Amino acid sequence: MTTNTASAPRFVISWVLRKFVGVFVAYVSVASLTRAISGGSTIGMVFYALLVAVGVYLFVNM
């Protein structure tokens, strides 16, 4: 009888790392978005708003 108990911690670690990447991308994007808003850069606001959406998508779907 074989069990896959050794792969469970590896799966959990990779899942946590993927969630961390999503949160990190969203956090950095929000910080950059606030700087773009205060600086008045329209292109920067659009770009960083898209990055926020990507970060949230990565967090939810990965």
C-alpha positions in Angstrom: 0.0 0.0 0.0 1.5 3.4 -1.0 0.5 6.8 0.2 1.2 10.2 -1.1 1.8 11.9 2.2 5.2 13.2 1.1 3.6 15.2 -1.7 1.0 16.9 0.5 3.4 19.4 2.2 5.0 20.2 -1.2 1.5 20.9 -2.6 0.6 23.2 0.3 3.9 25.1 0.0 3.4 25.7 -3.7 -0.2 26.7 -3.1 0.9 29.2 -0.4 3.6 30.6 -2.7 1.1 31.1 -5.5 -1.2 33.0 -3.2 1.7 35.1 -2.0 2.6 36.0 -5.5 -1.0 37.1 -6.2 -1.1 39.2 -3.1 2.3 40.7 -3.8 1.4 41.7 -7.3 -1.8 43.3 -6.1 -0.1 45.1 -3.3 2.7 46.5 -5.4 0.1 47.5 -8.1 -2.1 49.3 -5.6 0.9 51.2 -4.2 2.0 52.2 -7.8 -1.6 53.1 -8.7 -1.8 55.6 -5.8 1.5 57.2 -7.0 0.2 57.4 -10.5 -3.0 59.0 -9.3 -1.2 61.5 -7.2 1.2 62.2 -10.1 -1.6 62.6 -12.6 -0.4 60.0 -15.0 -3.4 58.6 -16.9 -1.4 55.9 -18.7 0.1 54.9 -15.4 -3.3 54.7 -13.7 -4.7 52.5 -16.5 -1.6 50.2 -16.5 -1.5 49.8 -12.7 -5.2 49.3 -12.5 -4.8 46.4 -14.9 -2.0 45.0 -12.8 -4.3 45.2 -9.7 -6.8 43.1 -11.7 -4.1 40.6 -12.7 -3.0 40.3 -9.0 -6.5 39.7 -7.8 -7.1 37.2 -10.6 -3.8 35.3 -9.7 -4.8 35.3 -6.0 -8.3 34.0 -6.7 -7.6 31.5 -9.5 -4.2 30.0 -8.7 
